[in-house]
Amino acid sequence: MSLPRRFTSDDAIAARVFARGDEASRTAAQAVLDALHRDMAAAAAVAHPSPLLLDEVELRHPTGDDCAAFLEASNASIDLHGSWVAPARDPQEFAAYLERFEPDSQVSYLVWWRERLAGVVNLQDIIHSNYLGTTLGYYAFSGSDGRGVMRTAVAKATDIAFEGLGLHRIEAGIQPTNTRSVALVRALGYRLEAYLPRLVRVDGVWRDHELWVTTTEEWPGAAAALGRS
């Protein structure tokens, strides 16, 4: 089954330009982005009508023993990752990845599905003071993308952040043209809170991002979120 797509990533790029104009232009731009997100959510629902069981997807902290499997999956996923993410591609980069996630403020999980390394979910910049928040990041490896695996993994990581780490807020900054990542968090019930122009420099260019957020008051739990999506 295919869906008619009236709005595409090109519309999101155009919307970014108009969003810097007057109030009427910003309102029109937001309407385009809202319609784009509705299309992506509908497409995601068609692509994955039945969510995976939670126990099919396992999250584990990375260790040195995972180096070979990680590098094999990462180097096989270069085309999939494009310019969105650049995970470790050699042993030295993998060692740096492990070192980067040793502090208490940085937590990484390898996503395993049917004895296969399927992706990575990171909880970064964890703050335990009055803020109690973290920044969410995630990416799939080739062969496991488009199957609902990462959606299940992000749902489980959200549970861990709230129930295991005692946090209150999770936010994910996503480029509007990264439609698959936007569709994932939207399907889980994360809400679009802000549009942040020129937030992060990627490939030498300052890129706009959308800020998708959930809090303990909004999050229904992984099982309920997956059932809803």
Contacts in CASP RR format, 6 or more apart in sequence:
PFRMAT RR
TARGET T0000
AUTHOR 0000-0000-0000
METHOD contacts of the structure
MODEL  1
MSLPRRFTSDDAIAARVFARGDEASRTAAQAVLDALHRDMAAAAAVAHPS
PLLLDEVELRHPTGDDCAAFLEASNASIDLHGSWVAPARDPQEFAAYLER
FEPDSQVSYLVWWRERLAGVVNLQDIIHSNYLGTTLGYYAFSGSDGRGVM
RTAVAKATDIAFEGLGLHRIEAGIQPTNTRSVALVRALGYRLEAYLPRLV
RVDGVWRDHELWVTTTEEWPGAAAALGRS
1 46 0 8 1.000
3 39 0 8 1.000
3 42 0 8 1.000
3 43 0 8 1.000
3 46 0 8 1.000
5 39 0 8 1.000
5 43 0 8 1.000
6 35 0 8 1.000
6 39 0 8 1.000
7 32 0 8 1.000
7 35 0 8 1.000
7 36 0 8 1.000
7 39 0 8 1.000
8 36 0 8 1.000
9 36 0 8 1.000
9 176 0 8 1.000
9 177 0 8 1.000
9 179 0 8 1.000
11 32 0 8 1.000
11 33 0 8 1.000
11 35 0 8 1.000
11 36 0 8 1.000
12 32 0 8 1.000
12 33 0 8 1.000
12 36 0 8 1.000
12 176 0 8 1.000
12 177 0 8 1.000
12 179 0 8 1.000
13 176 0 8 1.000
13 177 0 8 1.000
14 29 0 8 1.000
14 32 0 8 1.000
15 29 0 8 1.000
15 30 0 8 1.000
15 32 0 8 1.000
15 33 0 8 1.000
15 36 0 8 1.000
15 176 0 8 1.000
16 29 0 8 1.000
16 176 0 8 1.000
16 197 0 8 1.000
16 208 0 8 1.000
17 29 0 8 1.000
18 25 0 8 1.000
18 26 0 8 1.000
18 28 0 8 1.000
18 29 0 8 1.000
18 32 0 8 1.000
19 25 0 8 1.000
19 26 0 8 1.000
19 29 0 8 1.000
19 30 0 8 1.000
19 195 0 8 1.000
19 197 0 8 1.000
20 26 0 8 1.000
20 197 0 8 1.000
30 195 0 8 1.000
33 176 0 8 1.000
33 195 0 8 1.000
33 210 0 8 1.000
36 176 0 8 1.000
36 179 0 8 1.000
37 182 0 8 1.000
37 183 0 8 1.000
37 186 0 8 1.000
37 192 0 8 1.000
40 179 0 8 1.000
40 182 0 8 1.000
40 183 0 8 1.000
40 186 0 8 1.000
41 183 0 8 1.000
41 186 0 8 1.000
41 187 0 8 1.000
43 183 0 8 1.000
44 183 0 8 1.000
44 184 0 8 1.000
44 186 0 8 1.000
44 187 0 8 1.000
44 229 0 8 1.000
45 187 0 8 1.000
45 229 0 8 1.000
47 146 0 8 1.000
48 146 0 8 1.000
48 147 0 8 1.000
48 148 0 8 1.000
48 151 0 8 1.000
48 229 0 8 1.000
51 148 0 8 1.000
51 151 0 8 1.000
51 152 0 8 1.000
51 226 0 8 1.000
51 227 0 8 1.000
51 229 0 8 1.000
52 113 0 8 1.000
52 147 0 8 1.000
52 148 0 8 1.000
52 149 0 8 1.000
52 152 0 8 1.000
52 226 0 8 1.000
54 152 0 8 1.000
54 155 0 8 1.000
54 156 0 8 1.000
54 222 0 8 1.000
54 223 0 8 1.000
54 226 0 8 1.000
56 113 0 8 1.000
56 114 0 8 1.000
56 152 0 8 1.000
57 111 0 8 1.000
57 112 0 8 1.000
57 113 0 8 1.000
57 118 0 8 1.000
57 149 0 8 1.000
57 152 0 8 1.000
57 153 0 8 1.000
57 156 0 8 1.000
58 111 0 8 1.000
58 112 0 8 1.000
58 113 0 8 1.000
59 109 0 8 1.000
59 110 0 8 1.000
59 111 0 8 1.000
59 112 0 8 1.000
59 121 0 8 1.000
59 153 0 8 1.000
59 156 0 8 1.000
59 157 0 8 1.000
59 160 0 8 1.000
60 109 0 8 1.000
60 110 0 8 1.000
60 112 0 8 1.000
61 107 0 8 1.000
61 108 0 8 1.000
61 109 0 8 1.000
61 110 0 8 1.000
62 70 0 8 1.000
62 97 0 8 1.000
62 98 0 8 1.000
62 101 0 8 1.000
62 108 0 8 1.000
62 109 0 8 1.000
62 110 0 8 1.000
63 98 0 8 1.000
64 94 0 8 1.000
64 98 0 8 1.000
66 110 0 8 1.000
66 117 0 8 1.000
67 91 0 8 1.000
67 94 0 8 1.000
69 117 0 8 1.000
70 87 0 8 1.000
70 88 0 8 1.000
70 94 0 8 1.000
70 110 0 8 1.000
70 117 0 8 1.000
71 88 0 8 1.000
71 89 0 8 1.000
71 90 0 8 1.000
71 91 0 8 1.000
71 94 0 8 1.000
73 117 0 8 1.000
73 119 0 8 1.000
73 141 0 8 1.000
73 142 0 8 1.000
74 87 0 8 1.000
74 88 0 8 1.000
74 89 0 8 1.000
74 141 0 8 1.000
75 89 0 8 1.000
76 141 0 8 1.000
76 142 0 8 1.000
77 140 0 8 1.000
77 141 0 8 1.000
77 142 0 8 1.000
78 89 0 8 1.000
79 142 0 8 1.000
80 140 0 8 1.000
80 141 0 8 1.000
80 142 0 8 1.000
80 145 0 8 1.000
81 87 0 8 1.000
81 139 0 8 1.000
83 202 0 8 1.000
83 203 0 8 1.000
84 139 0 8 1.000
84 175 0 8 1.000
84 178 0 8 1.000
84 181 0 8 1.000
85 139 0 8 1.000
87 93 0 8 1.000
87 97 0 8 1.000
87 120 0 8 1.000
87 139 0 8 1.000
88 94 0 8 1.000
88 96 0 8 1.000
88 97 0 8 1.000
97 108 0 8 1.000
100 106 0 8 1.000
101 107 0 8 1.000
101 108 0 8 1.000
101 122 0 8 1.000
104 126 0 8 1.000
105 124 0 8 1.000
105 125 0 8 1.000
105 126 0 8 1.000
105 127 0 8 1.000
106 122 0 8 1.000
106 123 0 8 1.000
106 124 0 8 1.000
106 125 0 8 1.000
106 126 0 8 1.000
107 122 0 8 1.000
107 123 0 8 1.000
107 124 0 8 1.000
107 126 0 8 1.000
107 165 0 8 1.000
108 120 0 8 1.000
108 121 0 8 1.000
108 122 0 8 1.000
108 123 0 8 1.000
109 120 0 8 1.000
109 121 0 8 1.000
109 122 0 8 1.000
109 123 0 8 1.000
109 153 0 8 1.000
109 157 0 8 1.000
109 160 0 8 1.000
110 117 0 8 1.000
110 119 0 8 1.000
110 120 0 8 1.000
111 117 0 8 1.000
111 118 0 8 1.000
111 119 0 8 1.000
111 120 0 8 1.000
111 121 0 8 1.000
111 140 0 8 1.000
111 144 0 8 1.000
111 149 0 8 1.000
111 150 0 8 1.000
111 153 0 8 1.000
112 118 0 8 1.000
113 144 0 8 1.000
113 147 0 8 1.000
113 149 0 8 1.000
116 144 0 8 1.000
117 141 0 8 1.000
118 140 0 8 1.000
118 141 0 8 1.000
118 143 0 8 1.000
118 144 0 8 1.000
118 149 0 8 1.000
118 150 0 8 1.000
118 153 0 8 1.000
119 138 0 8 1.000
119 139 0 8 1.000
119 140 0 8 1.000
119 141 0 8 1.000
119 144 0 8 1.000
119 149 0 8 1.000
119 150 0 8 1.000
119 153 0 8 1.000
120 138 0 8 1.000
120 139 0 8 1.000
121 136 0 8 1.000
121 137 0 8 1.000
121 138 0 8 1.000
121 150 0 8 1.000
121 153 0 8 1.000
121 154 0 8 1.000
121 157 0 8 1.000
122 136 0 8 1.000
122 137 0 8 1.000
122 138 0 8 1.000
123 134 0 8 1.000
123 135 0 8 1.000
123 136 0 8 1.000
123 137 0 8 1.000
123 157 0 8 1.000
123 160 0 8 1.000
123 161 0 8 1.000
123 165 0 8 1.000
123 170 0 8 1.000
124 134 0 8 1.000
124 135 0 8 1.000
124 136 0 8 1.000
124 137 0 8 1.000
125 134 0 8 1.000
125 135 0 8 1.000
126 133 0 8 1.000
126 134 0 8 1.000
126 165 0 8 1.000
126 167 0 8 1.000
127 133 0 8 1.000
127 134 0 8 1.000
131 168 0 8 1.000
131 169 0 8 1.000
132 166 0 8 1.000
132 167 0 8 1.000
132 168 0 8 1.000
132 169 0 8 1.000
133 161 0 8 1.000
133 167 0 8 1.000
133 168 0 8 1.000
133 169 0 8 1.000
133 170 0 8 1.000
133 171 0 8 1.000
134 161 0 8 1.000
134 165 0 8 1.000
134 167 0 8 1.000
134 169 0 8 1.000
134 170 0 8 1.000
134 171 0 8 1.000
135 170 0 8 1.000
135 171 0 8 1.000
135 172 0 8 1.000
135 173 0 8 1.000
136 154 0 8 1.000
136 157 0 8 1.000
136 158 0 8 1.000
136 161 0 8 1.000
136 170 0 8 1.000
136 171 0 8 1.000
136 172 0 8 1.000
136 185 0 8 1.000
137 172 0 8 1.000
138 150 0 8 1.000
138 153 0 8 1.000
138 154 0 8 1.000
138 157 0 8 1.000
138 181 0 8 1.000
138 184 0 8 1.000
139 150 0 8 1.000
140 146 0 8 1.000
140 149 0 8 1.000
140 150 0 8 1.000
144 150 0 8 1.000
145 180 0 8 1.000
146 180 0 8 1.000
150 184 0 8 1.000
151 184 0 8 1.000
151 187 0 8 1.000
151 188 0 8 1.000
151 226 0 8 1.000
151 229 0 8 1.000
152 222 0 8 1.000
152 226 0 8 1.000
154 184 0 8 1.000
154 185 0 8 1.000
154 188 0 8 1.000
155 188 0 8 1.000
155 221 0 8 1.000
155 222 0 8 1.000
155 225 0 8 1.000
155 226 0 8 1.000
156 222 0 8 1.000
158 170 0 8 1.000
158 188 0 8 1.000
158 214 0 8 1.000
158 219 0 8 1.000
158 221 0 8 1.000
158 222 0 8 1.000
158 225 0 8 1.000
159 221 0 8 1.000
159 222 0 8 1.000
161 167 0 8 1.000
161 170 0 8 1.000
162 168 0 8 1.000
162 170 0 8 1.000
162 216 0 8 1.000
162 219 0 8 1.000
167 216 0 8 1.000
168 215 0 8 1.000
168 216 0 8 1.000
169 213 0 8 1.000
169 214 0 8 1.000
169 215 0 8 1.000
169 216 0 8 1.000
170 190 0 8 1.000
170 213 0 8 1.000
170 214 0 8 1.000
170 215 0 8 1.000
171 193 0 8 1.000
171 211 0 8 1.000
171 212 0 8 1.000
171 213 0 8 1.000
172 181 0 8 1.000
172 185 0 8 1.000
172 190 0 8 1.000
172 211 0 8 1.000
172 212 0 8 1.000
172 213 0 8 1.000
173 196 0 8 1.000
173 199 0 8 1.000
173 209 0 8 1.000
173 210 0 8 1.000
173 211 0 8 1.000
173 212 0 8 1.000
174 181 0 8 1.000
174 182 0 8 1.000
174 185 0 8 1.000
174 209 0 8 1.000
174 210 0 8 1.000
174 212 0 8 1.000
175 202 0 8 1.000
175 207 0 8 1.000
175 208 0 8 1.000
175 209 0 8 1.000
175 210 0 8 1.000
176 182 0 8 1.000
176 208 0 8 1.000
176 209 0 8 1.000
176 210 0 8 1.000
182 210 0 8 1.000
182 212 0 8 1.000
185 212 0 8 1.000
186 192 0 8 1.000
186 212 0 8 1.000
187 229 0 8 1.000
188 214 0 8 1.000
188 225 0 8 1.000
188 226 0 8 1.000
188 228 0 8 1.000
188 229 0 8 1.000
189 214 0 8 1.000
189 218 0 8 1.000
189 225 0 8 1.000
189 228 0 8 1.000
189 229 0 8 1.000
190 212 0 8 1.000
190 213 0 8 1.000
190 214 0 8 1.000
191 212 0 8 1.000
191 213 0 8 1.000
191 214 0 8 1.000
191 218 0 8 1.000
192 210 0 8 1.000
192 211 0 8 1.000
192 212 0 8 1.000
193 211 0 8 1.000
193 212 0 8 1.000
193 213 0 8 1.000
194 210 0 8 1.000
194 211 0 8 1.000
195 208 0 8 1.000
195 209 0 8 1.000
195 210 0 8 1.000
195 211 0 8 1.000
196 208 0 8 1.000
196 209 0 8 1.000
196 210 0 8 1.000
196 211 0 8 1.000
197 208 0 8 1.000
198 206 0 8 1.000
198 207 0 8 1.000
198 208 0 8 1.000
199 206 0 8 1.000
199 207 0 8 1.000
199 208 0 8 1.000
199 209 0 8 1.000
200 206 0 8 1.000
200 207 0 8 1.000
200 209 0 8 1.000
201 207 0 8 1.000
219 225 0 8 1.000
220 228 0 8 1.000
END
